[in-house]
Amino acid sequence: MDARDILIRPLVTEHSTDLMQDGKFVFVVDKRANKIQIADAVEEIFKVNVVAVNTINVKGKTKRRGRTVGTTAAYKKAIVKLEAGQTIEFFTP
């Protein structure tokens, strides 16, 4: 799997913005990717050193639209912690 196939997109929320102060960045990643592959992909794309990776499988929510019932897509997110003093330029304003 290529590094660009593993990292789907950054996840920018209020909580993930607060985590940036601690050197942690949040990404939506491929469901089949493991922590080692995620760390290698972040290091390759952004040229930083990864200290730790935590992953979370997020289940899809049930949503209704009139009488039709469906679910939102499930996804996997990764919280990547970088070495002290390093940052990813993509996230800085």
Secondary structure, DSSP 4 states (H G I P E B T S, - for coil): --HHHHEEEE---HHHHHHGGGTEEEEEE-TT--HHHHHHHHHHHH---EEEEEEEEEPPPEEEETTEEEEPPPEEEEEEEEPTT---GGG--
